[in-house]
């Protein structure tokens, strides 16, 4: 049993491979955006309902709204001719 427990601990501590891909100039482009808008949430698919409730969705939207507004962004209900994030 001790060997099983030790094996489980070693496997649980194994590194997870992570890959990233980014463009150095993307940060500058994103910083130039000042408006954003919310898209309609996706409809439940064949796998069932979304993994969160309407309450969770509302709290998530509120948190993102506050974070973006703290950075000087504002929401727009419709797409404008300018760039929207």
Buried (B, 14 or more C-beta within 10 A) or exposed (E): EEEEEEEEEEEEEEEEEEEEEEEEEEEEEEEEBBBBEEEEEEEEEEEEEBEEEEEEEEEEEEEEBEEBEEEEBEBBEEEEEEEBE
